[in-house]
Amino acid sequence: MSRRDCLLAALVAGLWGFNFVVIEWGMGDVPPLLFLAMRFLVVLLPAILLVPRPDTPWRTILAVGVFMSLGQFGLLYSAMAAGMPAGLAGLVLQAQVVLTILIAATVLRERPTRGQVVGVGLGAVGLLVVALGRGGQVPLLALGLCLLAALAWAIGNVVSRASGVRGGLPLTVWSALVVPLPLALLSLALDGPDAFSVAVSAFGWQAAVSTLYTAGLASLVGYGIFNGLLSRNPSAAVVPWILLVPPVAIGSAWLLLDEQPTAAELAGGAVLVLGVLVALRPARRGSLATGLGVGGAAVQVREGGADPAGAEVGGPLVHLGEGAELRGPDLPRLRDDLVDDRRVVGAAVEDQAQGVVPAAPRG
């Protein structure tokens, strides 16, 4: 990842970490599923009238909405309503990091580097330390719902990554179409016919501020950036940054909600941060190919050239040794990445490992 993408990922982690506190502070007595439906209604309007539909099939847009938005947040809000503390919710939800990398490795054949494997392993240890330290203080139902939310998020991450949509904001906005109506109907079924009147009477200024933050900053800004990062980088390079969410969530819940963290939570948070530092440590140039599980790939990059179909690109034309000339759509992505030559090489080798590059004529 480039330095700019790293800073964007850190910004997203901060926005999302504070988001858990904002949800708990603002939800109050509003039925959780209806509160979430209001959030995504704000995400949709008026943005959907201003943002063009992403250049991807409807099935991809709907899948991202079902898993990353409807599934993840419906389960998360229900978990918090069932007794999951805000700080701990931010921690447990990060099981999605391990799940995303496992699913991406299986479905997309994106092989993480050794450093990423070690770093995510440390993150999993940090999660386990916190879970053991909490003992039986959290209702089992709340914990189960939060873990299911993590699984839904992981699936949504992989769908977003596979789509290749370069603009994260259009996918965030249009995928929100599937959220408000199903949640409103589900709230009506679970909370009873009085759910709407309860929501109106309980929806005060705190709920309004919370909705604006979660819709504007956490969803439109946060997921807009996050989906864009996934479109430009391998999943294993992006999701470890989200391990920074729990320390932010625990710290902000401590300061603002007086949720005193246990020694286990503090120790687990420290291990999580260490895991992020290890996972994001730049790979050595000589080990990029082996770290991706590809041996003997010679990569040559030259400035200028044209795409195989004859379209002038004026940017890098990449050859993969024996191998290959990258497809036209991949060239702009690599041209943007020349700021960080390690990322250029890594992306090229990764594409060869996935078998998406045709053989190039020699000479």
N, C-alpha and C positions, 0 to 999 in steps of 0.2 A: 504493500500500500504506500502511496505517496504521503509526504508530510501533511499535505492539505487534507487528505482523506483520514489520516490519523486524528487530526484536530477535530474534524467533523464527527468522527466516531466518539471521541471523548465528550464533545458537546451533547450528543444524543444520550450517552450514559448519564450525564448530569441531569438532563431534562427528565429522563425516565425514572431516575432514582428519587427525585423530588416528587414525582407524580403520585407515588403511593401515599405520601403524606397528604397531598392535596385531595386525593379521592376520599380518604378516611375523614379528613377535616370537613369536607363539603357534603358528603352523602347524608349524614345524619339519619333521619327517619324516612327519607325517600326510598321507596322500593328499589333495590340495587339494579335489577334488570331494566327498569323504567328509567333510572338515572343514567344508565349506559346508553339506552336508546336516545335520550336527549343529547348526550355527548355526540353521537354519530350523526344526528340530525343537524347539529351545528357544523360538523365536518362537511356535510353534504351541501348545505345551503349557506351562502350562494356560490360556493366554490365550483360546484358541478356545472354551473352556467358559464363559468369563466375559463375553466381548465379543459383542454381538449381530451377526448378519450385516448388512452394509451394505445399504441400500435401493437396490439397483441390480441389473440382470440378472446371472445367473451368467456370461454370456459376457464381461462387463466385468471381473468379479473374476478370471476365469481369464486374460484378456488381460494385466491388470496383473501377475499372478503370473508369467506366461510371459516377459514382456519386462523388467519392472522388477526382478524378483527372480531367476528362474531364468536368463534370458538374460544380464542384466548381470553378476551375480556369478559364474555359472558360467564365463563368459569371462574375467572379471577375475582370479579365483583361478587359472585355468589360465595366464593371462599372467604372473602373479607367480611361479608355479612354473616357467615357461619362461625366467625370467631378468629380468623387468621389476622394477626397484628400486621400493621402496615410495613414495618421494618422487616419482619420475617417473610412476608409475602414477596417483597423485592428480592429476597435471598433464594427462596425455594423456586421461584419462577425461573431462576437462572439455570435450572436443570436443562433448559432449552439449549444451552450452549453445547453440552455434550450430545444431546439428542440431534441437534442440527448437523453437527459434524459427522455423526454416525449415519444419519439418513443421507446426507450429501455424498458421503463416501460410497454408500451402497447404490443410490439411485443415479447420481451424476458422475460417479467415479472420480470425485475430487479427493485426492489423497493428501491428508495434512502432513506437514513436515514433522520431524522428530520434536523440534521445539514446541510446536503447537500441540502435539500429543502430550508431552510432558506438562506444559502449562495448563491445559484443560484438565489433565489428571489431578494436578494440584488444586485446581478450582473445585473439582468433585470432592476432594478430601476436605476442603474448606466447608463445603455444603454439609458434608457428613458430620464434621465437628460441631457445627451449629445445631444440626438436627438432634445429635446425641445430647448436647448441652441443654436443649429445651425440654427433653424428657417427654412427659405426658401433658405438658401445659397447653398444647394446641389440640383442638378437637380433630379426631381422625378424618371426619368428613371434610373439614376445611383443608386439611393437608392433601387429601386425595384430589379435591377439586383444583387446588393450586398446581399439583403435578400434571393433571390432565390439561390445564391451561398451558403449561410449559410444552407439552407434547403438541398441542394445536399450534402454538407459535413456531415450533421447530418445523413442522410440516409446511406452514405458510412461508417460512424463510426459504425453504428449498424450492417451493413453487415459484416464488419471486425471483430467486437466483436463476432458475431454469428458463424463465420467460425472456431474460435478456433485455428487458425494457430499460432504456437508458435514463429516462426521467422518472425519479421516484415519486414526485408529487402527483402526477396524473393517476398512477396506479393506486396511490393511497386514497385519493378522492373517489374515484370510480368504484373501487372495491368496497367502499362504505355503503354502496347501494343496498347490499344484502343484509345490513345490520338492523336499522331501526324497526321496521315492521315485524320481523320475527321476534325480536326482543319484547316489543310491546305486547304482542299476542301471548308470548310465553309468560310475561309478568301478569297478564290478565288471568291466565290459567292457574298460575301458582299462588299469586297474591290475592286473588279474588276480584270481584267486580268493583270493589272500593279502591283498587290500586291507584287509579287516576286521580280520584278526589284526594286521597292521602298524599300523593305526590305534589299536587297543586298546593295544598295547605302547608306541606313541609318544605317546599322549595323557596328558601329565603335567599338573602344576598350571598351567604357562604356557598350555597349550592350553585348559584349563578357564577361566582368567581371560579369555583372548582371546574365547572363545565367549560368555561372559556379557556382555562389553562389546559385541561385535558384534551379539548378539541383543537385549540389553536397551536399550542406549543408541543404537547406530547404526540398528538396525531399528525396534524398537517406538517409541522416543522420536523418533528422527530422521525416519524415514519417516512416522510418524504425524503429526508436525507438517508435514512437507513436503507430503503429500497434502492436508492441510487447507488449506495456503496455496494450492495449485493450484486447489482448489475455490472459493476466494474471490477470486482475483486472476488476471489474464491471465498466460499462461506467460511472456511477455516481461518481466513485472515481477518474477517469482519467480526464474527460473533464473540471471540474472546474479549473484545473491548466491552461487551455488555456485562462482563463479570465485575466491572466497576460500579454497576447499578446498586448492588447490595450495600456496599459501604456508604454510598450516598444516601440510600433509603434508611439505613440504620441510624446514621448520624443525624439526618434531618428529623427522623421520628423522635430521637433522643432529645434534640434541642427544642422542637416545636410541640410535640405531643407528650413529652415526659415519659416516653417508653424506654425505661432503663435497660440497656443491653446487658446481657449476662457476660461473664468472662469467656464462655464458649463462643458467643456471637462475635466478640471482639477478636478472639484468636482466629476464628474461622474467617472473618473479614480480612485479617492480615494475610492469611494463606491465600485467599482469593486474589488479593492485589498482587502477591508474589507470583501466582499463576499467570496473571495477565502479563506481567513483566517478562516472564519466561516465554510465553506464547508469542509475544510480539517482538522478541529479540530477532533482529535481522539475520537471515541465514547467510552462511559464508558463500561466496560466489562459487567456489568449487563444489559445493554440495547441493546446489539448487536442484540439479537434475535427479540426484540420488534421493534427495529429500522428498521428491515427488514420485519416486518409484520408477523413474525413467532413466535408463542407462544409455550412455554413449550418444546422446543427442547433441550435435554440434549446431550452434546457433550463430547465424551471421546477420548483422543488421546494417543496412546501408541507407543513406538518406535519399529521398526522392524516389521516383518510379511511378508505376501505374498498376492498377489492379488487374488480375488476369483477364477480366472481361473488357479491358481497354479503358476504364474510367481513370482519368488522371486524379491522383490523390495528393501528390506533392509532399508526402510524408514518408515514413519508414516503410520499406518493403522487406519483409522478414523471410529468410530461408532457414529451414530446419535441417541442416546437414543433408542427409540422404533424401531427405525428406520432402520438404514441403514448402509450399507457398501458402500463406494464410489467405482465407477467404476475404473478399472485399469488405464485408461488414465488420470484420475484426480489425482492419487497418486503422480506422479513426481511434478506436480504443487504445491501440498500442502507441499511436502518435501522441495521444494525451499523456501516456505514461512515461515518455522519454525523460521526464524530470528525474525519475528514479530508475536507473538502468537495471538494477536487480529485478524490479517488478516487470520490466519488459521481457527479460529472459525467463522469469518465472511464468508469466502468462503464456509465452510462446510454447514452452515445454509442456505446460499443463494442457494446452490445446492439442498438442501432439499426443499426449497420453490419453486424451479422451477420444482420439481418432476422428476429429472433426476437420482435419486438414487434408486436402488431396495431394497427391504426389506432384512434386514440381519438376519441370524439365531441367536437366543438368546443363550447366554452362551458362 
